[in-house]
Amino acid sequence: MSASHRPSPRITRRRLHALAIAAAMSLGGLPAHGAEGVTPISFDPLMTVSSTRLLMNGHGSRKKAYFWMYDLALYLPGKAYTAEKAVAMEGPKVLSFVARRDLPGGDLGRLFVKGMGLNASPEAMQRHVKDVTRLVEVFAGKPMLHPGDDFRMEYVPGKGTTFFITGQAQGEPVGDAEFFAMALNIWLGRDPADEKLKAALLGT
């Protein structure tokens, strides 16, 4: 194939940009459906992943406009009071969510991509096009998450990140440590989804 006929890498960047725009246009976030949500849950203080005991570093709730969206807990091998330490810490890590109201899966996935794009370099987004696309596909495959439904991102070094919805693994692990750092930075990065939630996850 000649150089003039090779696919441009900008196509994939454009695709990610379109996903982010779609997320931003969806009523400024997720549309509200159903009941007023469930009360905050109590996350387990400990979790074991790949024979490693993880501690709940912090937890909080995400609110958009007047609506509670989900509760989120961060599990790490040790305590981290800064985003930098949490992201750099070696070993398994988990982001555990519980829906507070009905959440359209496709919109949720696109909002996660938007959050990644706000906190990662274009080069990092380009390196992980397949992984980011898989994240969108996973949530698009779940038309609606209902109050009390759980979803989880579980990173294991050397294997990657596995997505779980209501306790069921959604295919094989994807990505590497950099990809999970991009996921963490949706909430811990320089432009987090919610500053109060960032502080709660870091226990500050």
C-alpha positions as CSV (number, residue, x, y, z in Angstrom):
1,M,0.0,0.0,0.0
2,S,1.4,3.4,-1.0
3,A,1.8,6.1,1.6
4,S,-0.9,8.2,-0.1
5,H,-3.4,5.4,0.4
6,R,-2.6,4.5,4.1
7,P,-5.4,5.3,6.5
8,S,-4.8,8.5,8.4
9,P,-4.4,8.2,12.2
10,R,-6.5,11.4,12.4
11,I,-9.6,9.3,11.6
12,T,-9.4,7.5,14.9
13,R,-8.7,10.7,16.8
14,R,-11.8,12.2,15.0
15,R,-13.8,9.3,16.1
16,L,-12.9,9.8,19.7
17,H,-13.6,13.5,19.5
18,A,-17.0,12.7,18.1
19,L,-17.7,10.4,21.0
20,A,-16.7,13.2,23.5
21,I,-18.9,15.7,21.7
22,A,-21.9,13.3,21.7
23,A,-21.4,12.9,25.5
24,A,-21.2,16.6,26.1
25,M,-24.4,17.2,24.1
26,S,-26.5,14.7,26.0
27,L,-28.3,17.2,28.2
28,G,-25.0,18.2,29.7
29,G,-24.6,14.7,31.1
30,L,-26.9,11.8,31.6
31,P,-30.7,12.1,31.2
32,A,-32.7,11.4,34.3
33,H,-35.0,8.4,34.3
34,G,-37.1,6.6,36.8
35,A,-37.0,7.0,40.6
36,E,-35.2,9.6,42.5
37,G,-32.4,7.1,43.1
38,V,-31.3,4.9,46.0
39,T,-29.6,5.9,49.2
40,P,-25.8,5.8,49.3
41,I,-24.5,2.3,49.9
42,S,-21.8,1.1,52.3
43,F,-18.8,-0.3,50.3
44,D,-16.8,-3.1,51.8
45,P,-13.6,-1.8,53.4
46,L,-11.5,-4.6,51.9
47,M,-11.4,-6.4,48.5
48,T,-9.2,-9.2,47.3
49,V,-8.1,-9.1,43.6
50,S,-5.5,-11.5,42.2
51,S,-4.5,-12.7,45.7
52,T,-3.8,-9.0,46.7
53,R,-5.7,-7.4,49.5
54,L,-7.0,-4.0,48.5
55,L,-8.1,-1.2,50.9
56,M,-10.9,1.2,50.2
57,N,-9.0,4.4,49.7
58,G,-12.1,6.5,49.7
59,H,-15.7,6.7,48.3
60,G,-18.2,9.4,47.4
61,S,-21.2,10.2,45.2
62,R,-21.5,11.8,41.7
63,K,-24.2,14.4,41.3
64,K,-25.2,16.0,38.0
65,A,-27.5,19.0,38.3
66,Y,-30.1,18.0,40.8
67,F,-29.7,14.2,40.3
68,W,-27.5,11.7,42.1
69,M,-25.9,9.4,39.4
70,Y,-23.7,6.9,41.1
71,D,-21.6,6.1,44.2
72,L,-18.0,5.3,43.5
73,A,-15.2,3.7,45.6
74,L,-11.5,3.4,44.9
75,Y,-9.6,0.4,46.1
76,L,-5.7,0.3,46.2
77,P,-3.0,-1.9,47.7
78,G,-2.2,0.9,50.1
79,K,-3.3,4.4,51.2
80,A,-2.9,7.3,48.8
81,Y,-3.8,10.9,49.7
82,T,-2.7,12.4,46.4
83,A,-3.8,11.6,42.9
84,E,-0.2,11.2,41.8
85,K,0.4,8.5,44.4
86,A,-2.9,6.7,43.5
87,V,-2.1,6.6,39.8
88,A,1.6,5.6,40.3
89,M,0.9,2.9,42.9
90,E,1.8,-0.6,41.7
91,G,-0.4,-3.6,42.0
92,P,-4.1,-4.3,41.3
93,K,-6.6,-1.4,41.6
94,V,-10.4,-1.2,41.4
95,L,-13.0,1.4,40.7
96,S,-16.3,0.2,42.0
97,F,-19.6,1.9,41.1
98,V,-23.3,1.5,42.1
99,A,-26.0,3.3,40.1
100,R,-28.2,5.7,42.1
101,R,-30.7,6.1,39.3
102,D,-31.4,4.7,35.8
103,L,-28.3,5.4,33.7
104,P,-28.3,4.7,29.9
105,G,-25.2,2.5,29.4
106,G,-24.2,4.1,26.1
107,D,-24.3,7.6,27.4
108,L,-22.3,6.6,30.5
109,G,-19.6,5.1,28.3
110,R,-19.3,8.2,26.2
111,L,-19.1,10.4,29.3
112,F,-16.2,8.2,30.5
113,V,-14.5,8.8,27.1
114,K,-15.0,12.5,27.5
115,G,-13.4,12.4,30.9
116,M,-10.4,10.5,29.6
117,G,-10.0,13.0,26.7
118,L,-10.0,15.9,29.2
119,N,-7.2,14.4,31.2
120,A,-5.0,12.5,28.8
121,S,-2.8,13.6,25.9
122,P,-3.9,13.1,22.3
123,E,-1.0,10.7,22.0
124,A,-2.2,8.6,24.9
125,M,-5.8,8.6,23.5
126,Q,-4.4,7.5,20.2
127,R,-2.4,4.6,21.7
128,H,-5.5,3.3,23.4
129,V,-8.1,3.7,20.7
130,K,-9.0,0.0,20.8
131,D,-9.2,0.0,24.6
132,V,-11.4,3.2,24.7
133,T,-13.6,1.8,21.9
134,R,-14.0,-1.4,23.9
135,L,-15.1,0.6,27.0
136,V,-17.8,2.3,24.9
137,E,-18.9,-1.0,23.4
138,V,-19.2,-2.6,26.9
139,F,-21.6,0.1,28.2
140,A,-23.4,0.4,24.9
141,G,-24.3,-3.3,25.3
142,K,-26.2,-2.5,28.5
143,P,-29.2,-0.3,27.5
144,M,-29.9,0.8,31.1
145,L,-28.3,0.4,34.5
146,H,-30.9,0.6,37.2
147,P,-30.7,1.9,40.8
148,G,-28.6,-0.5,42.8
149,D,-26.8,-2.1,39.7
150,D,-23.1,-2.3,40.2
151,F,-20.3,-1.8,37.6
152,R,-16.6,-2.1,38.1
153,M,-13.2,-1.5,36.4
154,E,-10.6,-3.9,37.8
155,Y,-7.0,-3.6,36.8
156,V,-4.4,-6.4,37.3
157,P,-0.8,-5.8,36.3
158,G,0.3,-7.9,33.3
159,K,-3.4,-8.7,32.4
160,G,-5.1,-5.3,32.0
161,T,-8.5,-3.9,32.9
162,T,-11.6,-6.0,33.1
163,F,-15.0,-4.4,33.0
164,F,-17.8,-5.9,35.1
165,I,-21.5,-5.1,35.0
166,T,-23.8,-6.5,37.7
167,G,-20.9,-8.9,38.6
168,Q,-20.4,-10.3,35.2
169,A,-17.1,-9.9,33.3
170,Q,-17.6,-8.2,30.0
171,G,-15.1,-10.0,27.9
172,E,-11.3,-10.2,28.2
173,P,-9.1,-7.6,29.9
174,V,-7.9,-4.7,27.8
175,G,-5.1,-2.1,28.0
176,D,-2.2,-1.7,30.4
177,A,-1.2,0.4,33.3
178,E,-1.4,3.6,31.3
179,F,-4.9,2.8,30.2
180,F,-6.1,2.3,33.8
181,A,-4.4,5.5,34.8
182,M,-6.4,7.2,32.1
183,A,-9.6,5.7,33.7
184,L,-8.5,6.8,37.2
185,N,-7.9,10.3,35.9
186,I,-11.5,10.7,34.9
187,W,-12.0,11.3,38.6
188,L,-8.5,12.1,39.9
189,G,-7.0,14.1,37.0
190,R,-6.4,17.8,36.5
191,D,-10.0,18.2,35.2
192,P,-12.0,15.7,37.2
193,A,-15.6,14.8,36.8
194,D,-16.3,16.2,40.2
195,E,-13.9,18.0,42.6
196,K,-15.7,16.9,45.7
197,L,-15.8,13.3,44.5
198,K,-12.0,13.5,43.8
199,A,-11.4,14.7,47.4
200,A,-13.6,11.9,48.7
201,L,-11.8,9.2,46.8
202,L,-8.5,10.5,48.2
203,G,-9.9,10.8,51.7
204,T,-9.0,14.5,51.9
